[in-house]
Amino acid sequence: MTPPNAGKTGATEAQKAAYWKANIRLLLSLLGIWFVVSYGCGILLAEPLNALSLGGYPLGFWFAQQGSIYVFVVLIFVYGVLMKRLERRFGVED
């Protein structure tokens, strides 16, 4: 797979590989954060977090029901911003 505008910019194979490596690293990092929040806070750490409350609900329950969804939506916007930076860095922006 090559970057969208890699042919237009005359990118070398090494630059293309570096772009995709950075892209995959970013994606895995953000998915890792989401996993920790959804699985870790919503399931593994639910009992200790339930000692605290948010909006009248135990925090562990809140993370399991709402928190991981909110974090995922925020991560979508973070991904968009970071991808714009990455594309500028590698010269593959439109």
PyMOL Python script that loads the backbone (N, CA, C, O; Angstrom):
from pymol import cmd

cmd.read_pdbstr("""\
ATOM      1  N   MET A   1       0.832  -1.182   0.000  1.00  0.00           N
ATOM      2  CA  MET A   1       0.000   0.000   0.000  1.00  0.00           C
ATOM      3  C   MET A   1       0.870   1.236   0.000  1.00  0.00           C
ATOM      4  O   MET A   1       1.905   1.275   0.665  1.00  0.00           O
ATOM      5  N   THR A   2       0.456   2.239  -0.740  1.00  0.00           N
ATOM      6  CA  THR A   2       1.237   3.472  -0.790  1.00  0.00           C
ATOM      7  C   THR A   2       0.375   4.629  -0.299  1.00  0.00           C
ATOM      8  O   THR A   2      -0.853   4.556  -0.340  1.00  0.00           O
ATOM      9  N   PRO A   3       1.017   5.690   0.161  1.00  0.00           N
ATOM     10  CA  PRO A   3       0.264   6.870   0.588  1.00  0.00           C
ATOM     11  C   PRO A   3      -0.542   7.429  -0.570  1.00  0.00           C
ATOM     12  O   PRO A   3      -0.175   7.217  -1.726  1.00  0.00           O
ATOM     13  N   PRO A   4      -1.639   8.144  -0.293  1.00  0.00           N
ATOM     14  CA  PRO A   4      -2.520   8.631  -1.343  1.00  0.00           C
ATOM     15  C   PRO A   4      -1.827   9.450  -2.421  1.00  0.00           C
ATOM     16  O   PRO A   4      -2.095   9.228  -3.602  1.00  0.00           O
ATOM     17  N   ASN A   5      -0.962  10.372  -2.078  1.00  0.00           N
ATOM     18  CA  ASN A   5      -0.330  11.247  -3.056  1.00  0.00           C
ATOM     19  C   ASN A   5       1.146  10.925  -3.251  1.00  0.00           C
ATOM     20  O   ASN A   5       1.908  11.766  -3.728  1.00  0.00           O
ATOM     21  N   ALA A   6       1.543   9.735  -2.892  1.00  0.00           N
ATOM     22  CA  ALA A   6       2.963   9.400  -2.953  1.00  0.00           C
ATOM     23  C   ALA A   6       3.491   9.486  -4.381  1.00  0.00           C
ATOM     24  O   ALA A   6       4.632   9.899  -4.590  1.00  0.00           O
ATOM     25  N   GLY A   7       2.686   9.106  -5.358  1.00  0.00           N
ATOM     26  CA  GLY A   7       3.122   9.184  -6.741  1.00  0.00           C
ATOM     27  C   GLY A   7       3.301  10.616  -7.200  1.00  0.00           C
ATOM     28  O   GLY A   7       4.185  10.893  -8.010  1.00  0.00           O
ATOM     29  N   LYS A   8       2.492  11.527  -6.709  1.00  0.00           N
ATOM     30  CA  LYS A   8       2.565  12.932  -7.106  1.00  0.00           C
ATOM     31  C   LYS A   8       3.789  13.619  -6.522  1.00  0.00           C
ATOM     32  O   LYS A   8       4.339  14.532  -7.139  1.00  0.00           O
ATOM     33  N   THR A   9       4.214  13.198  -5.360  1.00  0.00           N
ATOM     34  CA  THR A   9       5.319  13.882  -4.697  1.00  0.00           C
ATOM     35  C   THR A   9       6.667  13.293  -5.062  1.00  0.00           C
ATOM     36  O   THR A   9       7.699  13.870  -4.719  1.00  0.00           O
ATOM     37  N   GLY A  10       6.685  12.176  -5.737  1.00  0.00           N
ATOM     38  CA  GLY A  10       7.944  11.556  -6.087  1.00  0.00           C
ATOM     39  C   GLY A  10       8.636  10.948  -4.885  1.00  0.00           C
ATOM     40  O   GLY A  10       9.865  10.932  -4.819  1.00  0.00           O
ATOM     41  N   ALA A  11       7.872  10.455  -3.945  1.00  0.00           N
ATOM     42  CA  ALA A  11       8.425   9.874  -2.727  1.00  0.00           C
ATOM     43  C   ALA A  11       9.153   8.574  -3.051  1.00  0.00           C
ATOM     44  O   ALA A  11       8.728   7.800  -3.908  1.00  0.00           O
ATOM     45  N   THR A  12      10.242   8.359  -2.355  1.00  0.00           N
ATOM     46  CA  THR A  12      10.984   7.117  -2.537  1.00  0.00           C
ATOM     47  C   THR A  12      10.276   6.004  -1.773  1.00  0.00           C
ATOM     48  O   THR A  12       9.381   6.256  -0.966  1.00  0.00           O
ATOM     49  N   GLU A  13      10.686   4.794  -2.036  1.00  0.00           N
ATOM     50  CA  GLU A  13      10.090   3.649  -1.329  1.00  0.00           C
ATOM     51  C   GLU A  13      10.361   3.738   0.165  1.00  0.00           C
ATOM     52  O   GLU A  13       9.514   3.356   0.973  1.00  0.00           O
ATOM     53  N   ALA A  14      11.533   4.239   0.539  1.00  0.00           N
ATOM     54  CA  ALA A  14      11.865   4.388   1.961  1.00  0.00           C
ATOM     55  C   ALA A  14      10.942   5.412   2.625  1.00  0.00           C
ATOM     56  O   ALA A  14      10.506   5.214   3.759  1.00  0.00           O
ATOM     57  N   GLN A  15      10.646   6.507   1.917  1.00  0.00           N
ATOM     58  CA  GLN A  15       9.734   7.511   2.467  1.00  0.00           C
ATOM     59  C   GLN A  15       8.322   6.965   2.597  1.00  0.00           C
ATOM     60  O   GLN A  15       7.634   7.243   3.579  1.00  0.00           O
ATOM     61  N   LYS A  16       7.888   6.192   1.617  1.00  0.00           N
ATOM     62  CA  LYS A  16       6.564   5.570   1.674  1.00  0.00           C
ATOM     63  C   LYS A  16       6.478   4.608   2.854  1.00  0.00           C
ATOM     64  O   LYS A  16       5.492   4.597   3.590  1.00  0.00           O
ATOM     65  N   ALA A  17       7.518   3.808   3.021  1.00  0.00           N
ATOM     66  CA  ALA A  17       7.538   2.845   4.126  1.00  0.00           C
ATOM     67  C   ALA A  17       7.544   3.577   5.466  1.00  0.00           C
ATOM     68  O   ALA A  17       6.868   3.150   6.402  1.00  0.00           O
ATOM     69  N   ALA A  18       8.292   4.663   5.569  1.00  0.00           N
ATOM     70  CA  ALA A  18       8.342   5.436   6.814  1.00  0.00           C
ATOM     71  C   ALA A  18       6.992   6.065   7.122  1.00  0.00           C
ATOM     72  O   ALA A  18       6.574   6.118   8.278  1.00  0.00           O
ATOM     73  N   TYR A  19       6.306   6.544   6.075  1.00  0.00           N
ATOM     74  CA  TYR A  19       4.976   7.131   6.259  1.00  0.00           C
ATOM     75  C   TYR A  19       4.007   6.090   6.816  1.00  0.00           C
ATOM     76  O   TYR A  19       3.301   6.355   7.789  1.00  0.00           O
ATOM     77  N   TRP A  20       3.974   4.915   6.205  1.00  0.00           N
ATOM     78  CA  TRP A  20       3.040   3.892   6.658  1.00  0.00           C
ATOM     79  C   TRP A  20       3.402   3.344   8.025  1.00  0.00           C
ATOM     80  O   TRP A  20       2.519   2.995   8.809  1.00  0.00           O
ATOM     81  N   LYS A  21       4.693   3.265   8.318  1.00  0.00           N
ATOM     82  CA  LYS A  21       5.113   2.826   9.644  1.00  0.00           C
ATOM     83  C   LYS A  21       4.633   3.826  10.702  1.00  0.00           C
ATOM     84  O   LYS A  21       4.130   3.425  11.751  1.00  0.00           O
ATOM     85  N   ALA A  22       4.785   5.117  10.430  1.00  0.00           N
ATOM     86  CA  ALA A  22       4.319   6.149  11.366  1.00  0.00           C
ATOM     87  C   ALA A  22       2.799   6.123  11.486  1.00  0.00           C
ATOM     88  O   ALA A  22       2.257   6.296  12.577  1.00  0.00           O
ATOM     89  N   ASN A  23       2.116   5.908  10.373  1.00  0.00           N
ATOM     90  CA  ASN A  23       0.654   5.848  10.364  1.00  0.00           C
ATOM     91  C   ASN A  23       0.159   4.683  11.220  1.00  0.00           C
ATOM     92  O   ASN A  23      -0.737   4.853  12.047  1.00  0.00           O
ATOM     93  N   ILE A  24       0.732   3.522  11.026  1.00  0.00           N
ATOM     94  CA  ILE A  24       0.326   2.330  11.786  1.00  0.00           C
ATOM     95  C   ILE A  24       0.668   2.498  13.265  1.00  0.00           C
ATOM     96  O   ILE A  24      -0.115   2.101  14.128  1.00  0.00           O
ATOM     97  N   ARG A  25       1.828   3.081  13.565  1.00  0.00           N
ATOM     98  CA  ARG A  25       2.222   3.319  14.959  1.00  0.00           C
ATOM     99  C   ARG A  25       1.216   4.254  15.651  1.00  0.00           C
ATOM    100  O   ARG A  25       0.821   4.013  16.792  1.00  0.00           O
ATOM    101  N   LEU A  26       0.814   5.306  14.959  1.00  0.00           N
ATOM    102  CA  LEU A  26      -0.182   6.235  15.503  1.00  0.00           C
ATOM    103  C   LEU A  26      -1.504   5.516  15.746  1.00  0.00           C
ATOM    104  O   LEU A  26      -2.105   5.659  16.810  1.00  0.00           O
ATOM    105  N   LEU A  27      -1.950   4.756  14.777  1.00  0.00           N
ATOM    106  CA  LEU A  27      -3.213   4.030  14.895  1.00  0.00           C
ATOM    107  C   LEU A  27      -3.187   3.045  16.054  1.00  0.00           C
ATOM    108  O   LEU A  27      -4.138   2.979  16.832  1.00  0.00           O
ATOM    109  N   LEU A  28      -2.119   2.287  16.175  1.00  0.00           N
ATOM    110  CA  LEU A  28      -2.015   1.314  17.264  1.00  0.00           C
ATOM    111  C   LEU A  28      -1.923   1.999  18.626  1.00  0.00           C
ATOM    112  O   LEU A  28      -2.460   1.490  19.610  1.00  0.00           O
ATOM    113  N   SER A  29      -1.253   3.138  18.692  1.00  0.00           N
ATOM    114  CA  SER A  29      -1.172   3.883  19.950  1.00  0.00           C
ATOM    115  C   SER A  29      -2.557   4.349  20.398  1.00  0.00           C
ATOM    116  O   SER A  29      -2.926   4.197  21.563  1.00  0.00           O
ATOM    117  N   LEU A  30      -3.312   4.911  19.469  1.00  0.00           N
ATOM    118  CA  LEU A  30      -4.649   5.407  19.826  1.00  0.00           C
ATOM    119  C   LEU A  30      -5.594   4.257  20.169  1.00  0.00           C
ATOM    120  O   LEU A  30      -6.400   4.372  21.092  1.00  0.00           O
ATOM    121  N   LEU A  31      -5.501   3.164  19.443  1.00  0.00           N
ATOM    122  CA  LEU A  31      -6.331   2.003  19.774  1.00  0.00           C
ATOM    123  C   LEU A  31      -5.921   1.404  21.114  1.00  0.00           C
ATOM    124  O   LEU A  31      -6.761   0.887  21.850  1.00  0.00           O
ATOM    125  N   GLY A  32      -4.634   1.473  21.428  1.00  0.00           N
ATOM    126  CA  GLY A  32      -4.157   1.016  22.734  1.00  0.00           C
ATOM    127  C   GLY A  32      -4.745   1.840  23.870  1.00  0.00           C
ATOM    128  O   GLY A  32      -5.147   1.301  24.901  1.00  0.00           O
ATOM    129  N   ILE A  33      -4.789   3.150  23.668  1.00  0.00           N
ATOM    130  CA  ILE A  33      -5.407   4.035  24.675  1.00  0.00           C
ATOM    131  C   ILE A  33      -6.870   3.663  24.852  1.00  0.00           C
ATOM    132  O   ILE A  33      -7.357   3.556  25.977  1.00  0.00           O
ATOM    133  N   TRP A  34      -7.571   3.465  23.737  1.00  0.00           N
ATOM    134  CA  TRP A  34      -8.988   3.124  23.825  1.00  0.00           C
ATOM    135  C   TRP A  34      -9.183   1.778  24.533  1.00  0.00           C
ATOM    136  O   TRP A  34     -10.107   1.622  25.331  1.00  0.00           O
ATOM    137  N   PHE A  35      -8.315   0.814  24.241  1.00  0.00           N
ATOM    138  CA  PHE A  35      -8.396  -0.493  24.884  1.00  0.00           C
ATOM    139  C   PHE A  35      -8.209  -0.371  26.393  1.00  0.00           C
ATOM    140  O   PHE A  35      -8.965  -0.956  27.169  1.00  0.00           O
ATOM    141  N   VAL A  36      -7.196   0.395  26.803  1.00  0.00           N
ATOM    142  CA  VAL A  36      -6.934   0.564  28.231  1.00  0.00           C
ATOM    143  C   VAL A  36      -8.131   1.207  28.917  1.00  0.00           C
ATOM    144  O   VAL A  36      -8.525   0.785  30.005  1.00  0.00           O
ATOM    145  N   VAL A  37      -8.710   2.225  28.288  1.00  0.00           N
ATOM    146  CA  VAL A  37      -9.858   2.906  28.886  1.00  0.00           C
ATOM    147  C   VAL A  37     -11.074   1.992  28.922  1.00  0.00           C
ATOM    148  O   VAL A  37     -11.727   1.873  29.959  1.00  0.00           O
ATOM    149  N   SER A  38     -11.385   1.348  27.805  1.00  0.00           N
ATOM    150  CA  SER A  38     -12.606   0.539  27.758  1.00  0.00           C
ATOM    151  C   SER A  38     -12.476  -0.768  28.543  1.00  0.00           C
ATOM    152  O   SER A  38     -13.355  -1.099  29.339  1.00  0.00           O
ATOM    153  N   TYR A  39     -11.398  -1.503  28.328  1.00  0.00           N
ATOM    154  CA  TYR A  39     -11.241  -2.797  29.005  1.00  0.00           C
ATOM    155  C   TYR A  39     -10.683  -2.615  30.413  1.00  0.00           C
ATOM    156  O   TYR A  39     -11.175  -3.211  31.371  1.00  0.00           O
ATOM    157  N   GLY A  40      -9.650  -1.783  30.522  1.00  0.00           N
ATOM    158  CA  GLY A  40      -9.019  -1.590  31.826  1.00  0.00           C
ATOM    159  C   GLY A  40      -9.919  -0.894  32.823  1.00  0.00           C
ATOM    160  O   GLY A  40     -10.164  -1.409  33.914  1.00  0.00           O
ATOM    161  N   CYS A  41     -10.414   0.282  32.450  1.00  0.00           N
ATOM    162  CA  CYS A  41     -11.241   1.055  33.390  1.00  0.00           C
ATOM    163  C   CYS A  41     -12.659   0.502  33.491  1.00  0.00           C
ATOM    164  O   CYS A  41     -13.273   0.575  34.556  1.00  0.00           O
ATOM    165  N   GLY A  42     -13.186  -0.049  32.403  1.00  0.00           N
ATOM    166  CA  GLY A  42     -14.555  -0.533  32.418  1.00  0.00           C
ATOM    167  C   GLY A  42     -14.729  -1.927  32.980  1.00  0.00           C
ATOM    168  O   GLY A  42     -15.817  -2.277  33.437  1.00  0.00           O
ATOM    169  N   ILE A  43     -13.665  -2.737  32.956  1.00  0.00           N
ATOM    170  CA  ILE A  43     -13.785  -4.122  33.411  1.00  0.00           C
ATOM    171  C   ILE A  43     -12.786  -4.444  34.521  1.00  0.00           C
ATOM    172  O   ILE A  43     -13.184  -4.799  35.630  1.00  0.00           O
ATOM    173  N   LEU A  44     -11.495  -4.322  34.229  1.00  0.00           N
ATOM    174  CA  LEU A  44     -10.473  -4.734  35.193  1.00  0.00           C
ATOM    175  C   LEU A  44     -10.437  -3.861  36.437  1.00  0.00           C
ATOM    176  O   LEU A  44     -10.303  -4.373  37.548  1.00  0.00           O
ATOM    177  N   LEU A  45     -10.553  -2.561  36.266  1.00  0.00           N
ATOM    178  CA  LEU A  45     -10.473  -1.640  37.398  1.00  0.00           C
ATOM    179  C   LEU A  45     -11.842  -1.132  37.852  1.00  0.00           C
ATOM    180  O   LEU A  45     -11.930  -0.128  38.559  1.00  0.00           O
ATOM    181  N   ALA A  46     -12.893  -1.814  37.452  1.00  0.00           N
ATOM    182  CA  ALA A  46     -14.241  -1.347  37.769  1.00  0.00           C
ATOM    183  C   ALA A  46     -14.494  -1.277  39.270  1.00  0.00           C
ATOM    184  O   ALA A  46     -15.066  -0.300  39.754  1.00  0.00           O
ATOM    185  N   GLU A  47     -14.082  -2.283  39.997  1.00  0.00           N
ATOM    186  CA  GLU A  47     -14.331  -2.308  41.452  1.00  0.00           C
ATOM    187  C   GLU A  47     -13.662  -1.139  42.179  1.00  0.00           C
ATOM    188  O   GLU A  47     -14.334  -0.432  42.930  1.00  0.00           O
ATOM    189  N   PRO A  48     -12.356  -0.913  41.980  1.00  0.00           N
ATOM    190  CA  PRO A  48     -11.750   0.235  42.660  1.00  0.00           C
ATOM    191  C   PRO A  48     -12.336   1.569  42.205  1.00  0.00           C
ATOM    192  O   PRO A  48     -12.488   2.493  43.005  1.00  0.00           O
ATOM    193  N   LEU A  49     -12.664   1.666  40.912  1.00  0.00           N
ATOM    194  CA  LEU A  49     -13.230   2.917  40.403  1.00  0.00           C
ATOM    195  C   LEU A  49     -14.644   3.156  40.920  1.00  0.00           C
ATOM    196  O   LEU A  49     -15.085   4.303  40.997  1.00  0.00           O
ATOM    197  N   ASN A  50     -15.352   2.103  41.271  1.00  0.00           N
ATOM    198  CA  ASN A  50     -16.717   2.258  41.768  1.00  0.00           C
ATOM    199  C   ASN A  50     -16.768   2.965  43.120  1.00  0.00           C
ATOM    200  O   ASN A  50     -17.839   3.388  43.555  1.00  0.00           O
ATOM    201  N   ALA A  51     -15.632   3.097  43.782  1.00  0.00           N
ATOM    202  CA  ALA A  51     -15.590   3.850  45.038  1.00  0.00           C
ATOM    203  C   ALA A  51     -15.827   5.336  44.773  1.00  0.00           C
ATOM    204  O   ALA A  51     -16.240   6.070  45.671  1.00  0.00           O
ATOM    205  N   LEU A  52     -15.564   5.782  43.532  1.00  0.00           N
ATOM    206  CA  LEU A  52     -15.820   7.166  43.130  1.00  0.00           C
ATOM    207  C   LEU A  52     -17.088   7.205  42.297  1.00  0.00           C
ATOM    208  O   LEU A  52     -17.504   6.193  41.734  1.00  0.00           O
ATOM    209  N   SER A  53     -17.698   8.371  42.222  1.00  0.00           N
ATOM    210  CA  SER A  53     -18.904   8.469  41.393  1.00  0.00           C
ATOM    211  C   SER A  53     -18.808   9.663  40.463  1.00  0.00           C
ATOM    212  O   SER A  53     -18.111  10.638  40.743  1.00  0.00           O
ATOM    213  N   LEU A  54     -19.515   9.568  39.361  1.00  0.00           N
ATOM    214  CA  LEU A  54     -19.583  10.630  38.365  1.00  0.00           C
ATOM    215  C   LEU A  54     -21.039  10.774  37.952  1.00  0.00           C
ATOM    216  O   LEU A  54     -21.616   9.863  37.357  1.00  0.00           O
ATOM    217  N   GLY A  55     -21.621  11.900  38.263  1.00  0.00           N
ATOM    218  CA  GLY A  55     -23.028  12.115  37.929  1.00  0.00           C
ATOM    219  C   GLY A  55     -23.960  11.198  38.690  1.00  0.00           C
ATOM    220  O   GLY A  55     -25.051  10.889  38.210  1.00  0.00           O
ATOM    221  N   GLY A  56     -23.556  10.761  39.858  1.00  0.00           N
ATOM    222  CA  GLY A  56     -24.392   9.887  40.665  1.00  0.00           C
ATOM    223  C   GLY A  56     -24.231   8.413  40.370  1.00  0.00           C
ATOM    224  O   GLY A  56     -24.874   7.582  41.011  1.00  0.00           O
ATOM    225  N   TYR A  57     -23.382   8.069  39.408  1.00  0.00           N
ATOM    226  CA  TYR A  57     -23.152   6.666  39.047  1.00  0.00           C
ATOM    227  C   TYR A  57     -21.733   6.265  39.438  1.00  0.00           C
ATOM    228  O   TYR A  57     -20.828   7.099  39.408  1.00  0.00           O
ATOM    229  N   PRO A  58     -21.527   5.004  39.803  1.00  0.00           N
ATOM    230  CA  PRO A  58     -20.166   4.545  40.101  1.00  0.00           C
ATOM    231  C   PRO A  58     -19.263   4.750  38.873  1.00  0.00           C
ATOM    232  O   PRO A  58     -19.684   4.509  37.742  1.00  0.00           O
ATOM    233  N   LEU A  59     -18.035   5.189  39.103  1.00  0.00           N
ATOM    234  CA  LEU A  59     -17.135   5.532  38.002  1.00  0.00           C
ATOM    235  C   LEU A  59     -16.813   4.329  37.117  1.00  0.00           C
ATOM    236  O   LEU A  59     -16.708   4.481  35.899  1.00  0.00           O
ATOM    237  N   GLY A  60     -16.656   3.146  37.695  1.00  0.00           N
ATOM    238  CA  GLY A  60     -16.400   1.948  36.888  1.00  0.00           C
ATOM    239  C   GLY A  60     -17.558   1.652  35.951  1.00  0.00           C
ATOM    240  O   GLY A  60     -17.344   1.294  34.793  1.00  0.00           O
ATOM    241  N   PHE A  61     -18.778   1.799  36.439  1.00  0.00           N
ATOM    242  CA  PHE A  61     -19.969   1.606  35.609  1.00  0.00           C
ATOM    243  C   PHE A  61     -20.010   2.655  34.510  1.00  0.00           C
ATOM    244  O   PHE A  61     -20.329   2.346  33.362  1.00  0.00           O
ATOM    245  N   TRP A  62     -19.684   3.907  34.861  1.00  0.00           N
ATOM    246  CA  TRP A  62     -19.717   4.992  33.881  1.00  0.00           C
ATOM    247  C   TRP A  62     -18.728   4.715  32.752  1.00  0.00           C
ATOM    248  O   TRP A  62     -19.059   4.892  31.580  1.00  0.00           O
ATOM    249  N   PHE A  63     -17.502   4.277  33.102  1.00  0.00           N
ATOM    250  CA  PHE A  63     -16.526   3.962  32.058  1.00  0.00           C
ATOM    251  C   PHE A  63     -17.022   2.834  31.170  1.00  0.00           C
ATOM    252  O   PHE A  63     -16.846   2.886  29.953  1.00  0.00           O
ATOM    253  N   ALA A  64     -17.628   1.830  31.747  1.00  0.00           N
ATOM    254  CA  ALA A  64     -18.111   0.696  30.958  1.00  0.00           C
ATOM    255  C   ALA A  64     -19.250   1.103  30.030  1.00  0.00           C
ATOM    256  O   ALA A  64     -19.343   0.594  28.913  1.00  0.00           O
ATOM    257  N   GLN A  65     -20.108   2.002  30.467  1.00  0.00           N
ATOM    258  CA  GLN A  65     -21.290   2.367  29.684  1.00  0.00           C
ATOM    259  C   GLN A  65     -21.092   3.581  28.787  1.00  0.00           C
ATOM    260  O   GLN A  65     -21.572   3.591  27.653  1.00  0.00           O
ATOM    261  N   GLN A  66     -20.397   4.597  29.271  1.00  0.00           N
ATOM    262  CA  GLN A  66     -20.287   5.847  28.528  1.00  0.00           C
ATOM    263  C   GLN A  66     -18.851   6.270  28.250  1.00  0.00           C
ATOM    264  O   GLN A  66     -18.536   6.723  27.150  1.00  0.00           O
ATOM    265  N   GLY A  67     -17.993   6.125  29.233  1.00  0.00           N
ATOM    266  CA  GLY A  67     -16.642   6.670  29.154  1.00  0.00           C
ATOM    267  C   GLY A  67     -15.841   6.193  27.968  1.00  0.00           C
ATOM    268  O   GLY A  67     -15.179   6.995  27.309  1.00  0.00           O
ATOM    269  N   SER A  68     -15.885   4.907  27.678  1.00  0.00           N
ATOM    270  CA  SER A  68     -15.096   4.402  26.557  1.00  0.00           C
ATOM    271  C   SER A  68     -15.616   4.939  25.225  1.00  0.00           C
ATOM    272  O   SER A  68     -14.839   5.129  24.290  1.00  0.00           O
ATOM    273  N   ILE A  69     -16.901   5.180  25.133  1.00  0.00           N
ATOM    274  CA  ILE A  69     -17.458   5.748  23.904  1.00  0.00           C
ATOM    275  C   ILE A  69     -16.992   7.187  23.743  1.00  0.00           C
ATOM    276  O   ILE A  69     -16.595   7.592  22.651  1.00  0.00           O
ATOM    277  N   TYR A  70     -17.036   7.966  24.826  1.00  0.00           N
ATOM    278  CA  TYR A  70     -16.569   9.355  24.770  1.00  0.00           C
ATOM    279  C   TYR A  70     -15.080   9.412  24.420  1.00  0.00           C
ATOM    280  O   TYR A  70     -14.662  10.237  23.608  1.00  0.00           O
ATOM    281  N   VAL A  71     -14.299   8.551  25.024  1.00  0.00           N
ATOM    282  CA  VAL A  71     -12.867   8.523  24.737  1.00  0.00           C
ATOM    283  C   VAL A  71     -12.643   8.166  23.271  1.00  0.00           C
ATOM    284  O   VAL A  71     -11.779   8.756  22.624  1.00  0.00           O
ATOM    285  N   PHE A  72     -13.403   7.212  22.734  1.00  0.00           N
ATOM    286  CA  PHE A  72     -13.263   6.833  21.337  1.00  0.00           C
ATOM    287  C   PHE A  72     -13.571   8.005  20.411  1.00  0.00           C
ATOM    288  O   PHE A  72     -12.850   8.225  19.438  1.00  0.00           O
ATOM    289  N   VAL A  73     -14.623   8.754  20.697  1.00  0.00           N
ATOM    290  CA  VAL A  73     -14.976   9.910  19.859  1.00  0.00           C
ATOM    291  C   VAL A  73     -13.870  10.968  19.918  1.00  0.00           C
ATOM    292  O   VAL A  73     -13.512  11.551  18.894  1.00  0.00           O
ATOM    293  N   VAL A  74     -13.335  11.215  21.104  1.00  0.00           N
ATOM    294  CA  VAL A  74     -12.229  12.170  21.236  1.00  0.00           C
ATOM    295  C   VAL A  74     -11.015  11.676  20.457  1.00  0.00           C
ATOM    296  O   VAL A  74     -10.335  12.467  19.804  1.00  0.00           O
ATOM    297  N   LEU A  75     -10.741  10.384  20.520  1.00  0.00           N
ATOM    298  CA  LEU A  75      -9.599   9.823  19.799  1.00  0.00           C
ATOM    299  C   LEU A  75      -9.762   9.943  18.284  1.00  0.00           C
ATOM    300  O   LEU A  75      -8.766  10.045  17.569  1.00  0.00           O
ATOM    301  N   ILE A  76     -10.974   9.933  17.792  1.00  0.00           N
ATOM    302  CA  ILE A  76     -11.207  10.137  16.355  1.00  0.00           C
ATOM    303  C   ILE A  76     -10.732  11.525  15.952  1.00  0.00           C
ATOM    304  O   ILE A  76     -10.060  11.677  14.932  1.00  0.00           O
ATOM    305  N   PHE A  77     -11.075  12.541  16.745  1.00  0.00           N
ATOM    306  CA  PHE A  77     -10.633  13.896  16.436  1.00  0.00           C
ATOM    307  C   PHE A  77      -9.119  14.037  16.601  1.00  0.00           C
ATOM    308  O   PHE A  77      -8.472  14.713  15.802  1.00  0.00           O
ATOM    309  N   VAL A  78      -8.557  13.411  17.623  1.00  0.00           N
ATOM    310  CA  VAL A  78      -7.108  13.433  17.832  1.00  0.00           C
ATOM    311  C   VAL A  78      -6.414  12.776  16.641  1.00  0.00           C
ATOM    312  O   VAL A  78      -5.394  13.275  16.167  1.00  0.00           O
ATOM    313  N   TYR A  79      -6.956  11.667  16.159  1.00  0.00           N
ATOM    314  CA  TYR A  79      -6.387  10.988  14.996  1.00  0.00           C
ATOM    315  C   TYR A  79      -6.387  11.903  13.780  1.00  0.00           C
ATOM    316  O   TYR A  79      -5.404  11.953  13.041  1.00  0.00           O
ATOM    317  N   GLY A  80      -7.475  12.621  13.569  1.00  0.00           N
ATOM    318  CA  GLY A  80      -7.553  13.553  12.440  1.00  0.00           C
ATOM    319  C   GLY A  80      -6.481  14.626  12.508  1.00  0.00           C
ATOM    320  O   GLY A  80      -5.821  14.911  11.508  1.00  0.00           O
ATOM    321  N   VAL A  81      -6.304  15.217  13.670  1.00  0.00           N
ATOM    322  CA  VAL A  81      -5.293  16.267  13.843  1.00  0.00           C
ATOM    323  C   VAL A  81      -3.885  15.700  13.646  1.00  0.00           C
ATOM    324  O   VAL A  81      -3.066  16.283  12.935  1.00  0.00           O
ATOM    325  N   LEU A  82      -3.614  14.564  14.280  1.00  0.00           N
ATOM    326  CA  LEU A  82      -2.278  13.977  14.181  1.00  0.00           C
ATOM    327  C   LEU A  82      -1.972  13.475  12.768  1.00  0.00           C
ATOM    328  O   LEU A  82      -0.823  13.525  12.331  1.00  0.00           O
ATOM    329  N   MET A  83      -2.986  12.994  12.054  1.00  0.00           N
ATOM    330  CA  MET A  83      -2.764  12.554  10.678  1.00  0.00           C
ATOM    331  C   MET A  83      -2.462  13.736   9.766  1.00  0.00           C
ATOM    332  O   MET A  83      -1.645  13.616   8.853  1.00  0.00           O
ATOM    333  N   LYS A  84      -3.108  14.875   9.998  1.00  0.00           N
ATOM    334  CA  LYS A  84      -2.800  16.076   9.212  1.00  0.00           C
ATOM    335  C   LYS A  84      -1.325  16.437   9.384  1.00  0.00           C
ATOM    336  O   LYS A  84      -0.634  16.749   8.414  1.00  0.00           O
ATOM    337  N   ARG A  85      -0.848  16.390  10.644  1.00  0.00           N
ATOM    338  CA  ARG A  85       0.565  16.677  10.928  1.00  0.00           C
ATOM    339  C   ARG A  85       1.483  15.677  10.236  1.00  0.00           C
ATOM    340  O   ARG A  85       2.501  16.044   9.650  1.00  0.00           O
ATOM    341  N   LEU A  86       1.101  14.407  10.317  1.00  0.00           N
ATOM    342  CA  LEU A  86       1.899  13.352   9.705  1.00  0.00           C
ATOM    343  C   LEU A  86       1.952  13.526   8.188  1.00  0.00           C
ATOM    344  O   LEU A  86       3.011  13.366   7.581  1.00  0.00           O
ATOM    345  N   GLU A  87       0.831  13.846   7.585  1.00  0.00           N
ATOM    346  CA  GLU A  87       0.792  14.051   6.142  1.00  0.00           C
ATOM    347  C   GLU A  87       1.643  15.241   5.728  1.00  0.00           C
ATOM    348  O   GLU A  87       2.332  15.189   4.709  1.00  0.00           O
ATOM    349  N   ARG A  88       1.599  16.315   6.511  1.00  0.00           N
ATOM    350  CA  ARG A  88       2.445  17.480   6.224  1.00  0.00           C
ATOM    351  C   ARG A  88       3.921  17.101   6.327  1.00  0.00           C
ATOM    352  O   ARG A  88       4.736  17.494   5.492  1.00  0.00           O
ATOM    353  N   ARG A  89       4.248  16.334   7.359  1.00  0.00           N
ATOM    354  CA  ARG A  89       5.636  15.933   7.584  1.00  0.00           C
ATOM    355  C   ARG A  89       6.192  15.110   6.426  1.00  0.00           C
ATOM    356  O   ARG A  89       7.357  15.252   6.054  1.00  0.00           O
ATOM    357  N   PHE A  90       5.348  14.246   5.859  1.00  0.00           N
ATOM    358  CA  PHE A  90       5.798  13.386   4.776  1.00  0.00           C
ATOM    359  C   PHE A  90       5.432  13.932   3.396  1.00  0.00           C
ATOM    360  O   PHE A  90       5.757  13.313   2.383  1.00  0.00           O
ATOM    361  N   GLY A  91       4.763  15.077   3.347  1.00  0.00           N
ATOM    362  CA  GLY A  91       4.437  15.689   2.070  1.00  0.00           C
ATOM    363  C   GLY A  91       3.403  14.963   1.250  1.00  0.00           C
ATOM    364  O   GLY A  91       3.484  14.962   0.022  1.00  0.00           O
ATOM    365  N   VAL A  92       2.427  14.341   1.896  1.00  0.00           N
ATOM    366  CA  VAL A  92       1.395  13.617   1.155  1.00  0.00           C
ATOM    367  C   VAL A  92       0.028  14.274   1.300  1.00  0.00           C
ATOM    368  O   VAL A  92      -0.995  13.656   1.003  1.00  0.00           O
ATOM    369  N   GLU A  93       0.007  15.524   1.756  1.00  0.00           N
ATOM    370  CA  GLU A  93      -1.275  16.209   1.904  1.00  0.00           C
ATOM    371  C   GLU A  93      -1.782  16.685   0.553  1.00  0.00           C
ATOM    372  O   GLU A  93      -1.007  16.832  -0.393  1.00  0.00           O
ATOM    373  N   ASP A  94      -3.087  16.924   0.466  1.00  0.00           N
ATOM    374  CA  ASP A  94      -3.701  17.398  -0.789  1.00  0.00           C
ATOM    375  C   ASP A  94      -3.339  18.827  -1.069  1.00  0.00           C
ATOM    376  O   ASP A  94      -3.767  19.386  -2.079  1.00  0.00           O
TER     377      ASP A  94
END
""", "prot")
cmd.dss("prot")
cmd.show_as("cartoon", "prot")
cmd.util.cbc("prot")
cmd.orient("prot")
